[in-house]
Amino acid sequence: MKTISSFTQSIANIWRRILSAPTTWYTVLIEWSIIVCAAYFFTAPALLDFDARQLQQTGEHNESSTRPLLAEIGILQHGEIPLWNHYMQTGFPHAGDLLGHFWSPIATLPVILWGGINGMKVSIFISFVLAGLGQWYLAHISGVKGIFRLWSSLTFMFSGGLAFLWRLGWYELLVGMAWFPWTFAAYWQALKKRDFTSIAWTAFCVAMILFTGGGYYPFYLIVCAGTMLIVALIAAQPEERIIQIRRSISIAFFSAGLIAVMALPIYDGYRLILRESGEDLVQQGSQPISYALMNYAISQGEWFNTDILGTAGGWNWFYTGPLMLGALLFLPLAFQQSRKKPILAAMLAVSIVLLLWVANRFQPVKYLYEQIPFLYRLRFPNRLLILAASPLLIVGAASLQGLMVVIRKRFRNYRISFAYQNNPPVRSTPMRGITTLAFIAILFFSLKDVYLTNHSFGFVATAIEPKSLQALRYLKNQDKGMYYINLGGGALYWSWTPAAYIVQLPVINFNYNQHLTNRDSQNQPDSPFVATPKYQFSPTLEPPIGATLLKDFEGVGLWYFPDALPFAFTAPSEELITGAKLDPTHITEAAARYDGPNRVIVKTSKDHTEDTVVALVSNYPGWKVLRDGEPIQFTPVNEYLGAPALPGEHTYTFIFDPPLHKIGLTITLLTIFILLFLVHREQLN
């Protein structure tokens, strides 16, 4: 009991340290309850239906769902962390995937509880809640109080940018974006305090952003944190500056330790995974600041895909209502009335820097891009408007708060009396009360407008393509072996990808803008063989060459390729070299199966010597092989998995166990232990 009491007291102390500024517990409870309830009504119809057949179809939701489904297959069905994705192309590393988000608990814990599709939707609901609470936290430490703090929180949660991310199905980006307000608030507190708890808390918030992948967020984070640090150093006393720099380095150090399990495998991914998107030399979506700000005030549906006012590709939807921009007219009052001038200056500086970044087709940021061409790989600069809404709402809320304080002070001695006909006044109301009611009404109608506009834009309850489940389940029942399928022929049937993962059929033409570099060498003219699909789903009116139609699913044909290589086989070693062509009559098919996401088991029964066993799974650092449970030489063949084969009956187990994952996991666990130990020790002192 004493240990439990000590732990509870430590949590309470940490909570008080995080909130920092004085506030009553019931105020926090009421405002947080409002935020959670508002998030429920805003998102629940589309996200909390708990129907695994329902998945929004307005963007890239189908391809985004494949990673939660892979987590479901690995954890719930096989009890292990999925490090390899058998269902994308001829295999793809899940450890080291820049788009991966497995290590974010907000993404993965709901999958464990509710499965891939429902868990994905629940994690989005949680992310909206976290976005609102994080904005509340940021407003709280910025000195924004009461109705203005709540307005800032709800407006960010209802903002068009967050709805836009879900509308387009950019799942991991939304899960990560929710943590930026938390990180801004935690980092500012860590700069001002002298405790270790605030460092650990900030490192945790940073890790929650970086765990969601995406590739762009580390750059966003570095620029925003650097801007805040510069403002803090300017506002600090000379003797405090070196301390703030040291604390920033400590945060970066512990953040790196926390994300090591995800970050270290990216080294192999960076070398061996080719991103197909390339550079965006035009920087589509970049706008002059004056035009960019208009995105926050335009709510017409046509605006979403309009090429106008400096945009070059559409996809503009960042509505927060005109009040946020109108409030900036009273910005001087925010600094005049606030006791938190340094953090308001930091939020204003971050807003300006982000808006300049959106305008990167123009000077001065254009010069920076010309000097550092790598920056052209950071596409979609208009996404920065999603992030910029957070600090802009802080300075906007502080400005409105300052305006109300000035009005109430100026009219504090005035009262309004109400009389009926010629009777004496029967009621007298202070102008302070009327001013407060007027601001409540303004904030309420602003929130209502933003809520209704972005709710209808962002959330559409639709279902997974029913035909895809019907067709793929039919194929799985007809052929329970191992093979690749092609969805769509020339163009991928994106809406079929969730069903392929649910049924667990590997899709050889599922690229999602990235592929292993060795896929290119596998497909060279002098390659001895190449993996091809055994079955294809494509229009019945467009028969593929060499295929036989097996079944028609309302215009989508199931085609069979009799000449496709088996998934696993043995063949003479001399025919498996570059320049030679494998004779299909010389191969012997081997039984193969997946044993979880990280293993392929192949069983052979042969009489010939000098053969090699091959599994048509792409080679990548971390693969090793066991023969009958004993380690043997791993021999890749044309960048596929391979090993020397012996006569007789044998079992070959190919295991994906990348060393960088094990090293990273060790560092992450050690970092967590150190942080918990140091925080607990600090709470006891």
Secondary structure, DSSP 8 states (H G I E B T S, - for coil): -HHHHHHHHHHHHHHHHHH-S---HHHHHHHHHHHHHHHHHHHHHHHS---TTB---SSSHHHHHHHHHHHIIIIIIHSS---EETTBTT-EESTT-TT--TT-HHHHHHHHHH-HHHHHHHHHHHHHHHHHHHHHHHHHHTT--HHHHHHHHHHHHH-HHHHHHHHTT-HHHHHHHTTHHHHHHHHHHHHH---SHHHHHHHHHHHHHHTT--SSHHHHHHHHHHHHHHHHHHHS-HHHHHHHHHHHHHHHHHHHHHTHHHHTTHHHHHHHEEESS---TT-TT---HHHHHHTTT---GGGGG---TT-SS--------HHHHHHGGGHHHHHHH-S-HHHHHHHHHHHHHHHHHHTTTSTTHHHHHHH-GGGGGS--GGGHHHHHHHHHHHHHHHHHHHHHHHHHHHTTT-EEEE--TTS---EEEEHHHHHHHHHHHHHHHHHHHHHHHHHHHH----B--HHHHHHHHHHHHH--S---EEESTTS--GGGHHHHHHHT--BTT--TTEEETHHHHHTSTT-S-----SEEEEETTS--TT-EEEEEETTEEEEE-TTS--SEEEEEGGGSSTT----GGG-EE-EEEE-STTEEEEEEEE--SSEEEEEEEE--TTEEEEETTEE-----BTTEEEEEE-SEEEEEEEEE--HHHHHHHHHHHHHHHHHHHHHHHHHH-
